[in-house]
């Protein structure tokens, strides 16, 4: 797989997984919660889990292209902020747009 294709796939995967917690009522899109309602705490926990899953996939892509580069805390702070930024459309849909209905 070419490097540009893997970067594009990783960005699309990040966009989808960042919005998944806000688009459905199941935990990790699989487990049905008792009561059938997922509150904000569950959604944030799921967002953190998706961040680490996508990060692992990104590390696997990097390993397939060569050697993994050592990263400091700054890298993880920036990628977490990017992940939260990409999750904003799902948050707006769930908590701001749906309130008017």
Number of C-alpha atoms within 10 A of each C-alpha: 8 7 12 9 10 16 14 11 14 17 16 12 14 22 20 14 22 27 23 22 26 25 14 15 19 20 17 18 12 9 9 13 12 8 6 8 13 17 9 13 9 17 22 14 14 20 22 15 14 20 18 12 14 18 17 12 13 19 15 13 18 16 12 13 13 9 9 12 9 6 8 8 7 9 11 12 11 11 13 16 12 14 22 19 13 18 21 15 15 19 21 13 14 16 12 11 11 9 9 6 4
